[in-house]
């Protein structure tokens, strides 16, 4: 695929979408972008993107559409139905939906694409805003091998670890499982560091010990929730996200709903969900999810 003659429509320029679209521009691709927030659209236009007047306008002449939207209902509204993009794109076009949504909606999108002669990948991401900016996101892709191969130049412009998880919907299932585990080990890490600190063990020292021991995990290594331990982590920056509590609560809801449908036991997932919902109720939905340590620290034994 030659970047000079490939046009990509990018829909959704939030905290994740905007840096992803910038990386496509940096790789030499032509980007036609759209977002409901004019200021986000104009910011990307200053980087060289075409500021579209609508999602339909963004897709003019584009053979690839990348979307990064808040929820399944937004994805369904954009692509499916009488006014959806699936019925307006040229046959053979590729849709890459990087939103984190329910697997059922993702599978419905694949079916709609198949009915209209389009290729489709559900390709949610992991790594957060920092990885989106650096172009090092992990992509978890569901769809056919042909669609996965077709998407490689686009995904490689935005990410570092590109996985073909399986057929339609598998990308969303992989993301759902990953984020449930992330929530659980962030809570466990918060409990361990809080307990150590209450016993007079310095959080930085305890983190170093656990990182060299069997308790090591991503939250300790990359995203320490205790303030001051890791200068670049949200915990050391007043829990500025990052990845918001609201988003983690949403993702845990997807996991628990899916577990119910598939008769899968998720006792720790349910507990994690209840704690993040409690954190939301405290008015902390816009703070980074690692701020869950504050809830842990103030909970009675």
KOLGUTI-177605 format. One record per residue: residue in three letters; y, z, x of N, C-alpha, C in turn; chain. Coordinates in pm, whole numbers, plus 50000, padded with zeros to 5 digits. Each point is the difference from the previous one (the first is absolute). Layout:
<mizas>
rest,n_v,n_w,n_u,ca_v,ca_w,ca_u,c_v,c_w,c_u,kette
ALA,Y,Z,X,Y,Z,X,Y,Z,X,A
...
</mizas>
This chain:
<mizas>
rest,n_v,n_w,n_u,ca_v,ca_w,ca_u,c_v,c_w,c_u,kette
UNK,49881,50000,50085,50119,50000,49915,50124,50000,50088,A
UNK,50087,49904,49982,50124,49994,50077,50108,50082,49931,A
UNK,50059,50094,50072,50101,50085,49940,50125,49922,49962,A
UNK,50025,49889,50069,50122,49924,49973,50000,49936,49862,A
UNK,49883,49968,49944,49999,49934,49870,49929,50083,49893,A
UNK,49983,50128,50025,49939,50088,49902,50106,50087,49935,A
UNK,50006,49996,49870,50096,50082,49926,49925,50109,49926,A
UNK,50047,50123,50017,49939,50116,49937,50099,50060,49901,A
UNK,49955,50024,49880,50078,50077,49903,49963,50146,50015,A
UNK,50101,50087,50012,49973,50143,50015,50069,50074,49886,A
UNK,49920,50070,49919,50051,50069,49883,49984,50151,50018,A
UNK,50113,50071,50004,49997,50146,50015,50045,50044,50137,A
UNK,50126,50043,50013,50058,50029,50131,50036,50148,50016,A
UNK,49908,50086,49962,50022,50144,50015,49980,50045,50143,A
UNK,49969,50129,50017,49985,50057,50135,49895,49929,50083,A
UNK,49895,49951,49934,49894,49930,50070,50023,49849,50001,A
UNK,50038,49946,49885,50012,49855,49988,50105,49939,50090,A
UNK,50116,50064,50011,50108,49943,50081,49961,49980,50145,A
UNK,49946,50101,50069,49960,49975,50140,49885,49901,50013,A
UNK,49912,49996,49901,49892,49901,50004,50057,49859,49994,A
UNK,50097,49980,49910,50063,49869,49988,50077,49963,50127,A
UNK,50064,50099,50062,50073,49975,50125,49905,49952,50109,A
UNK,49880,50056,50004,49904,49957,50101,49952,49857,49976,A
UNK,49992,49961,49873,49967,49860,49970,50111,49908,50051,A
UNK,50124,50040,49980,50113,49921,50052,49994,49991,50152,A
UNK,49970,50112,50063,49995,50004,50147,49892,49911,50056,A
UNK,49896,49977,49920,49890,49914,50047,50029,49852,49980,A
UNK,50116,49969,49942,50040,49862,49983,49972,49942,49863,A
UNK,49950,50081,49908,49972,49951,49864,50128,49993,49918,A
UNK,50002,49908,49907,50110,49990,49904,49971,50098,49887,A
UNK,50093,50089,49969,49978,50102,49899,50102,49987,49887,A
UNK,49946,49988,49879,50083,50001,49879,49970,50133,49930,A
UNK,50099,50087,49992,49976,50137,49957,50065,50031,49866,A
UNK,49939,50098,49930,50060,50047,49875,49971,50149,49982,A
UNK,50102,50071,49951,49987,50140,49963,50100,50028,49889,A
UNK,49968,50098,49917,50091,50036,49890,50127,50067,50050,A
UNK,49999,50051,50124,50116,50068,50058,50079,49901,50086,A
UNK,50118,49956,49956,50077,49898,50074,50029,50039,50144,A
UNK,50026,50129,50025,50036,50041,50136,49882,49982,50096,A
UNK,49878,50020,49951,49882,49979,50084,49983,49852,50031,A
UNK,50025,49919,49900,49987,49856,50016,50103,49946,50099,A
UNK,50123,50048,49987,50106,49953,50089,49977,50045,50144,A
UNK,49942,50118,50016,49970,50049,50134,49901,49908,50070,A
UNK,49897,49956,49927,49902,49909,50060,50060,49861,50021,A
UNK,50090,49960,49911,50066,49870,50015,50078,49995,50131,A
UNK,50056,50112,50040,50074,50005,50127,49907,49982,50120,A
UNK,49870,50022,49976,49901,49980,50107,49948,49856,50003,A
UNK,50042,49920,49901,49960,49859,49999,49917,49956,49883,A
UNK,49970,50090,49907,49922,49963,49882,50088,49932,49895,A
UNK,49936,49922,49914,50069,49945,49883,49998,50106,49891,A
UNK,50117,50033,49945,50010,50100,49894,49981,49930,49865,A
UNK,49882,50016,49943,49968,49932,49875,50062,50072,49881,A
UNK,50023,49924,49893,50061,50054,49878,49896,50060,49907,A
UNK,49875,49968,50025,49890,50050,49916,49870,49983,50077,A
UNK,49894,50059,49949,49869,49982,50063,49959,49854,49995,A
UNK,50031,49933,49888,49966,49858,49988,50076,49918,50104,A
UNK,50128,50034,50020,50081,49931,50100,49943,50021,50140,A
UNK,49954,50122,50027,49944,50030,50132,49879,49913,50031,A
UNK,49926,49963,49897,49876,49925,50020,50019,49849,50009,A
UNK,50122,49953,49984,50025,49857,50011,49964,49950,50141,A
UNK,49904,49912,50008,49960,49943,50129,49914,50091,50086,A
UNK,49965,50118,49948,49920,50094,50078,49851,49978,49972,A
UNK,49921,50000,50105,49855,49987,49985,49930,50135,50010,A
UNK,50077,50103,50036,49947,50135,50014,50096,50098,49936,A
UNK,49947,50094,49922,50080,50105,49939,49947,50135,50047,A
UNK,50089,50081,50055,49966,50137,50038,50077,50094,49908,A
UNK,49931,50097,49942,50067,50095,49911,49973,50142,50046,A
UNK,50103,50085,49986,49990,50143,50032,50073,50075,49890,A
UNK,49925,50041,49898,50058,50054,49877,49949,50142,49973,A
UNK,50069,50074,49912,49967,50142,49983,49867,50031,49934,A
UNK,49959,49920,49900,49882,50038,49922,49934,49877,49939,A
UNK,49880,50022,49945,49923,49890,49943,50072,49928,49888,A
UNK,50075,50071,49918,50070,49936,49888,50103,49899,50050,A
UNK,50061,50028,50115,50098,49907,50057,49931,49875,50055,A
UNK,49885,50020,50063,49923,49886,50052,49954,49911,49885,A
UNK,49946,50061,49894,49953,49923,49885,50114,49922,49937,A
UNK,50116,50063,49986,50115,49934,49938,50050,49883,50084,A
UNK,49996,50016,50133,50049,49895,50089,49911,49877,49998,A
UNK,49868,50022,50006,49910,49888,50023,49929,49948,49876,A
UNK,49972,50087,49903,49914,49960,49890,50077,49981,49869,A
UNK,49935,49941,49903,50064,49974,49872,50071,49866,49998,A
UNK,50060,49969,49886,50063,49869,49982,50114,49974,50098,A
UNK,50074,50105,50038,50113,49984,50091,49966,50033,50144,A
UNK,49874,50032,50026,49960,50043,50133,49998,49889,50103,A
UNK,50007,50040,50126,50005,49902,50108,49871,49922,50017,A
UNK,49888,50057,49959,49872,49929,50016,50002,49863,49934,A
UNK,50067,49991,49886,50005,49874,49928,50106,49904,50051,A
UNK,50077,50042,50101,50110,49916,50049,49983,49956,50145,A
UNK,49906,50061,50071,49979,49963,50140,49910,49877,50011,A
UNK,50021,49922,50105,49917,49882,50024,49857,50041,50032,A
UNK,49906,49922,49953,49859,50029,50028,49978,50008,50151,A
UNK,49917,50095,50039,49974,50020,50142,50092,50099,50066,A
UNK,50103,50046,49927,50090,50101,50056,49926,50133,50016,A
UNK,50055,50087,50083,49938,50128,50031,50090,50115,49957,A
UNK,49944,50095,49927,50070,50123,49964,49941,50115,50081,A
UNK,50087,50072,50070,49962,50119,50075,50074,50117,49937,A
UNK,49930,50081,49923,50064,50116,49939,49972,50123,50084,A
UNK,50106,50052,50062,49986,50117,50088,50039,50130,49930,A
UNK,50023,49995,49870,50027,50121,49924,49875,50089,49999,A
UNK,50020,50129,49984,49888,50091,49979,49987,50025,49851,A
UNK,49895,49942,49940,49983,50005,49855,49854,50031,49966,A
UNK,49972,50010,49871,49862,50024,49958,49915,49875,50023,A
UNK,49873,50023,50030,49908,49891,50032,49980,49907,49881,A
UNK,50008,50054,49878,49979,49917,49881,50109,49893,49987,A
UNK,50125,50038,50021,50109,49902,49995,49986,49898,50112,A
UNK,49960,50047,50118,49980,49908,50112,49893,49896,49966,A
UNK,49892,50043,49939,49894,49906,49963,50046,49903,49892,A
UNK,50083,50049,49909,50056,49911,49896,50091,49894,50062,A
UNK,50074,50039,50104,50085,49903,50070,49914,49894,50068,A
UNK,49892,50040,50065,49909,49904,50062,49947,49901,49896,A
UNK,49963,50051,49884,49946,49913,49895,50105,49901,49952,A
UNK,50124,50048,49984,50108,49911,49959,50024,49891,50104,A
UNK,49999,50040,50127,50020,49903,50108,49888,49896,50000,A
UNK,49878,50044,49982,49886,49907,49998,50016,49901,49885,A
UNK,50044,50048,49885,50017,49913,49885,50110,49896,50021,A
UNK,50094,50029,50088,50111,49908,50026,49984,49925,50132,A
UNK,49884,50011,50064,49976,49926,50124,50074,50056,50119,A
UNK,50022,50132,50002,50073,50064,50108,49907,50089,50082,A
UNK,50038,50026,50124,49932,50097,50084,50070,50135,49983,A
UNK,49924,50108,50017,50057,50133,49980,49937,50102,50092,A
UNK,50082,50092,50051,49954,50117,50072,50071,50123,49945,A
UNK,49925,50105,49967,50065,50130,49983,49997,50064,50138,A
UNK,50120,50027,50054,50013,50038,50142,50094,50118,50018,A
UNK,49965,50117,49946,50085,50117,50023,50002,50036,50149,A
UNK,50100,50079,50038,50022,50027,50142,49995,50150,50029,A
UNK,49983,50031,50126,50007,50137,50048,50082,50002,50128,A
UNK,50070,50110,50020,50081,50014,50122,50141,50045,49974,A
UNK,50047,49985,49877,50133,50048,49964,50112,49912,50051,A
UNK,50122,50051,49983,50120,49923,50033,50007,49967,50148,A
UNK,49961,50094,50085,50007,49976,50145,49914,49881,50039,A
UNK,49877,49994,49947,49911,49888,50032,50051,49870,49937,A
UNK,50059,50010,49881,50057,49880,49937,50111,49942,50087,A
UNK,50082,50087,50055,50109,49955,50086,49948,49941,50131,A
UNK,49896,50060,50052,49945,49957,50129,49906,49880,49988,A
UNK,49963,49965,49877,49904,49891,49980,49859,50039,50038,A
UNK,49965,50128,49983,49869,50048,50040,49921,50058,49883,A
UNK,50031,49958,49879,49930,50050,49882,49851,49968,50004,A
UNK,49922,50082,49932,49861,49967,49973,49994,49939,49861,A
UNK,49935,49885,49987,49982,49934,49871,49855,50011,49959,A
UNK,49977,50045,49877,49866,50013,49944,49987,49895,49890,A
UNK,49924,49895,50025,50004,49881,49915,49875,49985,49915,A
UNK,50023,49970,49873,49893,49965,49910,50017,49857,49952,A
UNK,49891,49924,49997,50007,49861,49957,49898,49915,50073,A
UNK,50006,49872,49978,49903,49909,50063,50027,49985,50149,A
UNK,49898,49959,50073,50016,49973,50143,50100,49889,50024,A
UNK,50002,49901,49911,50094,49889,50014,50143,50047,49987,A
UNK,50026,50087,49902,50135,50054,49982,50039,50087,50119,A
UNK,49906,50079,50049,50025,50087,50115,50036,49917,50122,A
UNK,49926,49893,50026,50028,49912,50114,50136,49933,49984,A
UNK,50031,49958,49880,50126,49931,49974,50120,50092,50024,A
UNK,49980,50130,49978,50109,50097,50011,50025,50050,50142,A
UNK,49911,49970,50093,50009,50060,50133,50137,49986,50067,A
UNK,50060,49880,50005,50130,49990,50070,50108,50087,49937,A
UNK,49994,50017,49869,50100,50083,49933,49974,50147,50029,A
UNK,49877,50043,49985,49967,50140,50022,50023,50041,50145,A
UNK,49969,49912,50093,50019,50031,50141,50146,50013,50039,A
UNK,50088,49940,49921,50144,50013,50026,50052,50137,49956,A
UNK,49924,50068,49916,50045,50129,49945,49913,50117,50044,A
UNK,49880,49972,50050,49908,50109,50027,49922,49982,50129,A
UNK,49928,50106,50035,49921,50002,50123,49850,50008,49971,A
UNK,49964,50076,49898,49859,50018,49965,49976,49938,49863,A
UNK,49929,49888,49998,49979,49923,49877,49851,50008,49965,A
UNK,49971,50060,49884,49861,50021,49960,49969,49924,49872,A
UNK,49883,49934,49998,49949,49941,49877,49904,50102,49940,A
UNK,50048,50073,49900,49923,50111,49943,49886,49952,49911,A
UNK,50014,49879,49943,49898,49949,49909,50060,49912,49893,A
UNK,49933,49987,49885,50046,49909,49895,50123,50053,49926,A
UNK,50035,49933,49893,50120,50035,49922,50004,50148,49968,A
UNK,50114,50064,50028,50019,50142,49973,49960,50092,50112,A
UNK,49925,49950,50098,49948,50087,50107,50112,50055,50087,A
UNK,50108,49923,50016,50113,50049,50078,50061,50124,49936,A
UNK,50015,49996,49868,50056,50115,49929,49907,50120,50006,A
UNK,49871,49976,49992,49904,50111,50009,50008,50064,50139,A
UNK,50008,49918,50105,50009,50054,50135,50127,50082,50018,A
UNK,50112,49949,49949,50127,50074,50012,49994,50131,49922,A
UNK,49943,49997,49882,49987,50117,49915,49919,50109,50072,A
UNK,49888,49961,50059,49916,50096,50073,50072,50054,50123,A
UNK,50068,49912,50072,50072,50041,50120,50108,50102,49967,A
UNK,50079,49974,49896,50111,50090,49970,49953,50133,49941,A
UNK,49888,49998,49930,49945,50127,49953,49960,50086,50120,A
UNK,49935,49939,50099,49963,50074,50120,50124,50046,50077,A
UNK,50102,49915,50006,50125,50037,50067,50061,50124,49936,A
UNK,50004,50003,49868,50056,50116,49929,49920,50126,50032,A
UNK,49867,49986,50002,49914,50116,50023,50018,50054,50142,A
UNK,50002,49911,50100,50011,50055,50136,50143,50043,50033,A
UNK,50101,49947,49929,50135,50053,50018,50010,50142,49946,A
UNK,49936,50025,49884,49999,50135,49944,49922,50095,50090,A
UNK,49884,49956,50049,49920,50084,50090,50074,50032,50129,A
UNK,50068,49901,50056,50079,50020,50121,50112,50100,49975,A
UNK,50065,49986,49885,50108,50092,49963,49949,50143,49987,A
UNK,49884,50017,49939,49941,50133,49985,49969,50062,50136,A
UNK,49939,49922,50088,49960,50051,50131,50122,50040,50084,A
UNK,50102,49915,50001,50120,50030,50079,50074,50121,49943,A
UNK,50005,50010,49868,50067,50114,49937,49927,50130,50030,A
UNK,49868,49996,49990,49920,50119,50029,50018,50043,50145,A
UNK,49998,49905,50092,50019,50032,50141,50136,50061,50026,A
UNK,50104,49942,49942,50136,50049,50020,50016,50142,49946,A
UNK,49938,50029,49885,50008,50135,49942,49927,50103,50086,A
UNK,49912,49949,50086,49930,50088,50093,50064,50001,50139,A
UNK,50116,49938,50012,50073,50003,50126,49962,49894,50100,A
UNK,49920,49902,49959,49965,49889,50090,50100,49887,49980,A
UNK,50064,49959,50106,50101,49894,49994,49940,49872,49944,A
UNK,50072,49935,49907,49947,49881,49932,49977,49885,50097,A
UNK,50086,49986,50100,49981,49893,50099,49873,50025,50083,A
UNK,49981,50126,50039,49881,50035,50078,49874,49979,49917,A
UNK,50003,50048,49876,49884,49984,49914,49971,49853,49973,A
UNK,50104,49920,49983,49980,49856,49978,49932,49937,50120,A
UNK,50043,50038,50120,49941,49946,50122,49853,50039,50010,A
UNK,49969,50125,49965,49862,50048,50005,49912,49922,49902,A
UNK,50050,49985,49877,49920,49932,49897,49985,49852,50028,A
UNK,50101,49940,50061,49990,49857,50034,49892,49976,50106,A
UNK,49973,50100,50082,49896,49988,50102,49866,50053,49951,A
UNK,49994,50037,49872,49881,50063,49945,49953,49926,49875,A
UNK,49903,50059,49932,49939,49932,49886,50090,49989,49878,A
UNK,50113,50071,49998,50094,49990,49888,50099,49886,50012,A
UNK,49989,49918,50104,50096,49890,50021,50001,49904,49881,A
UNK,50119,49953,49965,50014,49901,49893,50134,49930,50013,A
UNK,50020,49898,49919,50122,49918,50008,50126,50081,49974,A
UNK,49994,50094,49906,50119,50081,49969,50044,50081,50122,A
UNK,49906,50052,50076,50033,50072,50122,50053,49907,50108,A
UNK,49939,49886,50012,50030,49909,50112,50127,49921,49980,A
UNK,50025,49955,49876,50110,49906,49976,50111,50053,49909,A
UNK,49972,50107,49923,50089,50031,49889,50004,50150,49974,A
UNK,50011,50077,50107,49986,50145,49988,50096,50058,49896,A
UNK,49949,50079,49904,50084,50048,49890,50084,50123,50033,A
UNK,49980,50059,50119,50074,50122,50034,50130,49962,50072,A
UNK,50114,50047,49951,50129,49964,50061,50006,50035,50149,A
UNK,50051,49904,50079,50022,50023,50141,49885,49965,50091,A
UNK,49882,49982,49945,49885,49969,50085,50007,49856,50051,A
UNK,50036,49910,49914,50004,49858,50033,50139,49946,49964,A
UNK,50088,49977,50097,50139,49965,49972,50019,49878,49910,A
UNK,49908,49905,50007,50016,49877,49922,49943,50010,49859,A
UNK,49928,50106,49971,49937,50013,49868,50102,50043,49895,A
UNK,49977,49965,49873,50092,50043,49894,50021,50151,49997,A
UNK,49899,50079,50038,50013,50146,49998,50114,50049,50088,A
UNK,50029,49926,50106,50108,50037,50092,50133,49936,49960,A
UNK,50000,49932,49888,50120,49932,49952,50022,50028,49851,A
UNK,49986,50128,49965,50021,50048,49863,49913,49926,49899,A
UNK,49883,49957,50045,49903,49932,49915,50057,49876,49930,A
UNK,50082,49927,50074,50045,49870,49949,49882,49904,50004,A
UNK,49971,49932,49889,49882,49910,50000,50032,49875,50080,A
UNK,49899,49931,50064,49863,50037,49981,49935,49944,49872,A
UNK,49913,50082,49956,49918,49972,49884,50023,50114,49902,A
UNK,50060,49970,49887,50047,50102,49909,49887,50074,49928,A
UNK,50027,50124,49964,49911,50079,49915,49966,49923,49873,A
UNK,50100,49936,49940,49979,49923,49876,49893,49893,50019,A
UNK,50004,49932,50115,49904,49893,50026,49860,50054,50025,A
UNK,49992,50112,50070,49868,50059,50021,49940,50048,49868,A
UNK,50082,50060,49915,49951,50044,49869,49951,49881,49919,A
UNK,50074,49888,50008,49958,49879,49929,49866,49949,50052,A
UNK,49985,49995,50132,49877,49949,50060,49881,50090,49969,A
UNK,50023,50131,50000,49892,50092,49964,49960,49982,49854,A
UNK,50097,49971,49915,49969,49972,49860,49911,49878,49986,A
UNK,50026,49896,50079,49916,49881,49999,49857,50035,50041,A
UNK,49988,50082,50104,49867,50038,50050,49923,50082,49897,A
UNK,50066,50097,49939,49932,50087,49906,49961,49924,49873,A
UNK,50089,49912,49954,49966,49918,49882,49881,49910,50030,A
UNK,49999,49941,50119,49889,49913,50037,49871,50080,50012,A
UNK,50008,50121,50056,49882,50084,50015,49939,50035,49864,A
UNK,50085,50026,49902,49951,50029,49865,49925,49880,49944,A
UNK,50057,49881,50020,49938,49878,49947,49867,49970,50066,A
UNK,49985,50043,50125,49879,49968,50076,49909,50121,50020,A
UNK,50030,50108,49929,49917,50121,50006,49980,50046,50145,A
UNK,50110,50003,50075,49997,50044,50140,50063,50138,50012,A
UNK,49935,50089,50072,50053,50134,50019,50111,50004,50103,A
UNK,50117,50051,49962,50114,50011,50093,50066,50138,49984,A
UNK,49928,50108,50028,50059,50133,49981,50122,50025,50088,A
UNK,49996,49959,50125,50115,50018,50088,50114,49906,49962,A
UNK,49965,49880,49956,50102,49906,49952,50076,50056,49881,A
UNK,49928,50062,49908,50064,50060,49882,50091,50116,50040,A
UNK,49954,50081,50095,50083,50112,50046,50125,49948,50069,A
UNK,49984,49898,50084,50116,49940,50067,50099,49946,49898,A
UNK,49949,49933,49897,50087,49946,49895,50080,50113,49934,A
UNK,49933,50110,49968,50069,50110,49932,50111,50059,50087,A
UNK,49977,50007,50131,50101,50055,50090,50120,49907,50013,A
UNK,49975,49870,50008,50113,49907,50010,50077,49990,49869,A
UNK,49932,50015,49888,50070,50005,49871,50087,50126,49993,A
UNK,49949,50110,50052,50078,50124,50005,50123,49982,50089,A
UNK,49983,49927,50109,50112,49973,50090,50106,49913,49931,A
UNK,49954,49902,49923,50093,49919,49920,50077,50087,49903,A
UNK,49930,50088,49931,50062,50086,49899,50107,50091,50060,A
UNK,49989,50027,50130,50100,50082,50069,50124,49920,50036,A
UNK,50003,49872,49963,50115,49916,50027,49997,49932,50135,A
UNK,49881,49994,50062,49988,49947,50135,49934,49862,50006,A
UNK,50002,49927,49890,49931,49872,49995,50049,49898,50100,A
UNK,50127,50007,50039,50057,49901,50093,49987,50042,50145,A
UNK,49948,50120,50026,49980,50045,50137,49869,49941,50054,A
UNK,49986,50004,50132,49878,49948,50060,49880,50083,49957,A
UNK,49885,49934,49988,49881,50069,49951,49953,50112,50093,A
UNK,50037,49995,50128,49962,50107,50092,50072,50131,49968,A
UNK,50101,49993,49913,50068,50123,49957,49911,50086,49911,A
UNK,49878,49954,49972,49904,50081,49927,49975,50133,50072,A
UNK,50028,50005,50131,49982,50124,50076,50090,50110,49945,A
UNK,50115,49964,49943,50089,50101,49942,49933,50068,49881,A
UNK,49930,49921,49919,49928,50056,49886,49888,50092,50048,A
UNK,49930,49955,50103,49889,50080,50055,50052,50132,50056,A
UNK,50110,49994,50071,50054,50119,50067,50046,50106,49900,A
UNK,50040,49956,49880,50053,50094,49902,49900,50038,49892,A
UNK,49879,49949,50011,49899,50034,49900,49938,50137,50030,A
UNK,49978,50080,49896,49930,50127,50024,49856,49974,50039,A
UNK,49939,50094,50072,49862,49983,50043,49904,50014,49881,A
</mizas>
